[in-house]
């Protein structure tokens, strides 16, 4: 007998409530101060399944201009990733029904090998420069960019959090988010079907289909399918002062052992807007509400 190890991916599904993490154009795009804590949890992590924790904050400084910052820490088997950046976005009204928002972020990314997390053959020299040097521990400059186009209730967002990494050519990683909002019963019920596509430079691509229902701008429910043979179920509560979200990812298919079930949580604090009315939240449009004068 022998052991075979595989590496799962990190299933992040709460981008539907906190999209500023996947596209810098969403930073400050909701007219309020947003401070969010997000993390994935796994009941048993004997297989060193990947996990992450993140903090992000963003706010509108002017009607069309916003700024924010992200911090991310990931554990991926024997490797770890740390990322931090600051970014801004600017919105342009094309007419009464259309708008464009551009985003740009700058920061650093560090990938490192956790030497204590693995064992090697006893004949391997642990002091080998290949293991002890900076080959697996590098910190690089990163630049991200994104754009959001909105026409009425349709929104299309294209972004690349790692458009450029120092010492490398232009990165090919990108994501596309397509969402639509149906309002019913005078806005008391909103339905957000969406499609999210992630293109990876390693020729490994993912796509999601999600359906989200928002009730009276307070309660939201979500269900979706991801192409790595997993489904997600989530719910959350929103108020002028906080957002709470939970998502459960259920692995299916032959690789469900290494793509194990995981839980994802979101806790966000906000500062209400001046007129004391809550912004529409829980879908894709809340971070890009079109103001028609």
Residue pairs with C-beta under 8 A, 6 or more apart in sequence:
5 47
5 77
6 255
6 257
6 258
7 50
7 76
7 77
7 258
8 47
8 49
8 50
8 255
8 258
8 259
8 260
9 50
9 206
9 228
9 259
10 40
10 50
10 51
10 52
10 74
10 76
11 40
11 226
11 228
11 230
11 232
11 249
11 259
11 262
11 264
12 21
12 40
12 52
12 264
13 208
13 210
13 222
13 224
13 226
13 232
13 234
13 247
13 249
13 264
14 38
14 234
14 245
14 247
14 264
14 266
15 21
15 22
15 177
15 196
16 192
16 194
16 210
16 212
16 222
16 234
16 282
16 283
16 284
17 220
17 236
17 243
17 245
17 266
17 268
17 281
17 282
18 36
18 38
18 56
18 245
18 266
18 268
19 26
19 157
19 177
19 284
19 287
20 26
20 27
20 29
20 34
20 56
20 58
20 68
20 70
20 287
21 38
21 54
21 56
21 70
21 72
21 161
22 159
22 161
22 175
22 177
23 103
23 146
23 148
23 157
23 158
23 159
23 161
23 175
23 177
24 68
24 85
24 87
24 88
24 89
24 103
24 104
24 105
24 144
24 145
24 146
24 159
24 161
25 89
25 101
25 102
25 103
25 146
25 147
25 148
25 157
25 159
26 58
26 89
26 101
26 103
26 146
26 148
26 157
26 287
26 288
27 58
27 66
27 67
27 68
27 87
27 88
27 89
27 103
27 105
28 58
28 59
28 60
28 61
28 65
28 66
28 67
28 68
28 88
28 89
29 58
29 60
29 66
29 89
29 91
29 101
29 148
29 287
29 288
30 60
30 279
30 281
30 286
30 287
30 288
30 289
31 60
31 273
31 279
31 289
32 59
32 60
32 270
32 271
32 272
32 273
32 279
33 57
33 58
33 59
33 270
33 271
34 56
34 57
34 58
34 59
34 68
34 268
34 269
34 270
35 55
35 56
35 57
35 268
35 269
35 270
36 54
36 55
36 56
36 57
36 243
36 266
36 267
36 268
36 269
37 53
37 54
37 55
37 266
37 267
37 268
38 53
38 54
38 55
38 56
38 264
38 265
38 266
38 267
39 51
39 52
39 53
39 54
39 264
39 265
40 50
40 51
40 52
40 53
40 262
40 263
40 264
41 51
41 262
41 263
41 264
41 265
42 49
42 51
42 260
42 261
42 262
42 263
43 261
43 263
44 260
45 51
47 257
47 258
47 260
48 75
48 77
48 78
48 117
49 258
49 260
49 262
50 74
50 75
50 76
50 77
51 74
51 75
51 262
52 72
52 73
52 74
52 75
53 72
53 73
54 70
54 71
54 72
54 73
55 70
55 71
56 68
56 69
56 70
56 71
57 68
57 69
58 66
58 67
58 68
58 69
59 66
59 67
59 68
59 271
60 66
61 67
63 91
63 291
64 90
64 91
64 92
64 93
65 88
65 89
65 90
65 91
66 88
66 89
67 86
67 87
67 88
67 89
68 86
68 87
68 88
69 84
69 85
69 86
69 87
70 83
70 84
70 85
70 87
70 105
70 107
71 83
71 84
72 81
72 82
72 83
72 84
73 80
73 81
73 82
73 83
74 80
74 81
74 82
74 83
77 117
78 113
78 114
78 117
78 118
79 111
79 112
79 113
79 114
79 136
80 111
80 112
80 114
81 109
81 110
81 111
81 112
82 109
82 110
82 112
83 107
83 108
83 109
83 110
83 142
84 107
84 108
85 105
85 106
85 107
85 108
85 142
85 144
86 105
86 106
86 107
87 103
87 104
87 105
87 106
87 144
88 103
88 104
88 105
89 101
89 102
89 103
89 104
89 146
90 101
90 102
90 103
91 99
91 100
91 101
91 288
92 99
92 100
92 101
92 102
93 99
93 290
94 100
96 292
96 293
97 151
97 152
97 290
97 292
98 149
98 150
98 151
98 290
99 149
99 150
99 288
99 290
100 147
100 148
100 149
100 150
101 147
101 148
101 150
101 288
102 145
102 146
102 147
103 144
103 145
103 146
103 147
103 148
103 159
104 143
104 144
104 145
105 142
105 143
105 144
105 145
105 161
106 141
106 142
106 143
106 144
107 141
107 142
107 144
108 139
108 140
108 141
108 142
109 139
109 140
109 142
109 162
109 165
110 137
110 138
110 139
110 140
111 136
111 137
111 138
112 136
112 137
112 138
113 131
113 136
113 137
115 131
120 126
126 132
140 165
140 166
140 167
140 168
141 164
141 165
141 166
142 161
142 162
142 164
142 165
142 166
143 163
143 164
144 159
144 160
144 161
144 162
144 163
145 159
145 160
145 163
146 157
146 158
146 159
146 160
147 157
147 158
147 159
148 155
148 156
148 157
148 288
149 155
149 156
149 157
150 156
150 285
150 288
150 290
152 290
153 180
153 181
153 182
153 183
153 285
154 179
154 180
155 177
155 178
155 179
155 180
155 181
155 284
155 285
155 288
156 176
156 177
156 178
157 176
157 177
157 178
157 284
158 174
158 175
158 176
158 177
159 174
159 175
159 177
160 171
160 173
160 174
160 175
161 173
162 171
162 173
163 170
163 171
163 173
164 170
164 171
165 171
171 201
172 199
172 201
173 198
173 199
173 200
173 201
174 198
174 199
175 196
175 197
175 198
175 199
176 195
176 196
176 197
176 199
177 194
177 195
177 196
177 284
178 194
178 195
178 196
179 192
179 193
179 194
179 195
179 283
179 284
179 285
180 192
180 193
180 194
181 190
181 191
181 192
181 283
181 284
181 285
182 190
182 191
182 192
183 189
183 190
184 190
184 191
188 215
188 216
189 213
189 214
189 215
189 216
190 213
190 214
190 280
190 282
190 283
191 211
191 212
191 213
191 214
192 210
192 211
192 212
192 213
192 214
192 282
192 283
192 284
192 285
193 209
193 210
193 211
193 212
194 208
194 209
194 210
194 211
194 212
194 283
194 284
195 207
195 208
195 209
195 210
196 207
196 208
196 210
197 205
197 206
197 207
197 208
198 205
198 206
198 207
199 205
200 206
205 227
206 226
206 227
206 228
207 226
207 227
208 224
208 225
208 226
208 227
209 224
209 225
210 222
210 223
210 224
210 232
211 222
211 223
211 224
212 220
212 221
212 222
212 282
212 283
213 220
213 221
213 222
214 220
214 280
214 281
214 282
214 283
215 221
217 238
217 278
217 280
217 281
217 282
218 237
218 238
218 239
219 235
219 236
219 237
219 238
220 235
220 236
220 237
220 238
220 245
220 282
220 283
221 234
221 235
222 232
222 233
222 234
222 235
222 236
222 247
223 231
223 232
223 233
223 234
224 231
224 232
225 231
225 232
226 232
226 249
228 255
228 259
229 251
229 252
229 253
229 255
229 256
229 259
230 249
230 250
230 251
230 252
230 259
231 249
231 250
231 252
232 247
232 248
232 249
232 250
233 247
233 248
233 250
234 245
234 246
234 247
234 248
234 264
235 245
235 246
236 243
236 244
236 245
236 246
236 266
236 282
237 243
237 244
238 244
238 278
238 281
238 282
239 278
240 270
240 272
240 273
240 276
240 277
240 278
241 269
241 270
241 271
241 272
242 267
242 268
242 269
242 270
243 266
243 267
243 268
243 270
243 281
244 266
244 267
244 268
245 264
245 265
245 266
245 267
246 263
246 264
246 265
246 266
247 263
247 264
247 265
248 261
248 262
248 263
248 264
249 261
249 262
249 263
249 264
250 261
251 259
251 260
251 261
253 259
272 278
273 279
279 286
279 289
280 286
280 289
